[in-house]
């Protein structure tokens, strides 16, 4: 599969990049995608939720009324869950939501996500860029040149570029990552994937290991 390399104004440069069929044209595996996205979202959870059970609620342990003769149900403690202010039954406790996922499953998920982007024509190859200073208007001009200013975009850089990253940070629909940090959730969450020319070969190297 070949894609034309475009410049920051959206014009073709005359160069073309060949995308590996082993990365961008496989048979997508939806279950691998599901597991990888599930793991990513699980890892975002802090797991610090906590509610008090009846043995943790502050209050008297005195029996609140006599056992029989009141005409109502028997009751032993104000901390029981059927009273207002009582403890909660089976409430949430602090826990770790993360789980292990095999490296090859994660690779398959990323390849599947890249294949979907290629099939949907939501993939662009941009010549390598760099900004002299972190300015949001520079990144906005780039998106306008690519006709993507109103779309959710993911720009994949071959290496860290602080100015480009900071320039995009104020734009809610724009996301910039390096080729080593790209994950399945980000690929699927973006409407359009923009790969810098230098990141294509690096991405293929990482996913072919």
C-alpha positions, 0 to 999 in steps of 0.5 A: 500500500502506497501513500503520498507524503503531504506537506503542512499545507496539505499539498503533495510533495511528490514522495511516496511511502510504502506501508507494510501489509503486515502492519496496515493490511492484516485481518483485524482481530476485534477481540484483541482490540477489545482486550487492549482497550479494556486494559488501557481504560482499566489502568486509568482507574485509580481504584481509591473508591471506599464506603464504610460498612457497619463495623466502620460507621461511627455510632453506638452499639447499644440495642436501640429498642427492646427485642419484643413487644414494639409491634415493629421489626426487631433491631439491634444496632443503628449502624445496620444498613437498613437505617439512615446513616448505617453502613453499606452492604457490599460497598466498594473497596480500594482495588487495583483494576489493572490486568496482564495482557500478552505483548503479542496480543497488544501488538495484534491490537495495534496492527488491527487498529492501524488496518482499520484506519487504512481501510477507512482512508483515515490515514495521512503521511505528513513530512517531518515537522518542527516548530521554533516555539510552542504556539497553538496558532502554528498547530492550528494552521497545520490542522487547517492546512490538512482540513482537519481542524474540526476532527479528532486527530492523532499526530505520531512523531518519530521522536520527542518534540516539545514545541509541537507537543506544547503547541497542540496541548490547548486544542481539545480534539488534537493529540500528539504522541511519539511512535513509542507511546501510541496505543490502540485506544488513541488510534481508535479514538481519533477520527484521523491518524497523521503519521510523520514520514519518519515515524512510519519506519519506526512504527513498522520496526516496533510492531514487527518485533 
